[in-house]
């Protein structure tokens, strides 16, 4: 994806609900308003809860 883009916009463009996925850039969990450059290494992971 061409950037920079906010993490929330990336999830929206992938049709993924924000509350169900985490955005990780490099080794750091980022917030929805984080601005990610187009050359960033971004990982999208589902939120898993349990006990």
Buried (B, 14 or more C-beta within 10 A) or exposed (E): EEBEBBBBBBBBEEEBEEEEBBBBBEEEEBEBEBEBEEEBEBEEEEEEEEE
